[in-house]
C-alpha cells in the first residue's frame, strides 16, 4: 500500500504522546538530535512490503477507500 517499511513500536497506542514528548526533549536539548531517538524508541516488529503482493495491496486499498464513508460513523480509519 505505502511501499515503505513500517516499524511497530512496543506500545503503539501511546506512540503519539511518546512522539510529542520525545520531540520536546530534543527541542529542549535533553536529547541531542532526532537521530538519537533510535536509542530511545524500541521497535518491536518491522513490516517490509513484498513486491509480489503489490496487486493485492492495491486492490485492498481501493476497497478500503470505497467503504470508508460508510464506516465514518462507526470507526476511525
N, C-alpha and C positions, 0 to 999 in steps of 0.2 A: 504494500500500500504506500508506504513512505519511501521505500528503497534505502532506508538508513538503519544502521544498527541501533537497537534500543537497549538501554541498561535499566534494570529494575532495582531500585534501592531496597534496603532491608524493610523499612516501614513506608510503603508508597502512599498510604493515606495521610501521612504527615509531611510529604515532600514539599508542598507549597510553603508551609510555615517554616520548615527547616531551611529551604532555599532562601527565603527572605532573611532569616536570622543570619545565615552564613554570608549573604551579600552585605549586610550591615557590618558584620565582623570584618570583612575585607575593607569596607569604606572607612571604618574607624581605626584600621591599622592593627587590629587584633590578629588577623591572618594576613600574610604577606601579599597574596595575589589570588585571583580566581583559580589559577592553575594549582595552587596549594590545596584546593578543596578535594582534589583526588585522594589526598592523605586523610581526609576527614569523613568523606561520604563513602559508605560501604555498599558496593554494588553486589547484589545477591545473585542476579542472573542476567545474562546477556542474550538477546534475541537477534539473530542475523537473518535478513531476508534471503530466501533461496530463489535464485533467478528462474529455476524451472517451475516455480509455483506462481510466477507473476500474473498469469492469466486468471488464476483463481483469486488472488488478492484483488485484482482489478474488478472482477465480477462481484465479489462480496462488498467491496467499497461502493460500487454502483447501487447494489441492493440496499445498503445502509442509508445512502443518500435519499433513496426513494421512500423508505419507511420512516425516516427521521421526523418529518412533520407530524405523522400520526402518533409518534412516541413523545412529542414535546411536552404533553401534559402529564406524562407518566414517569419519564426518566430523563436524566441529563446525559446527552451524548455529545 
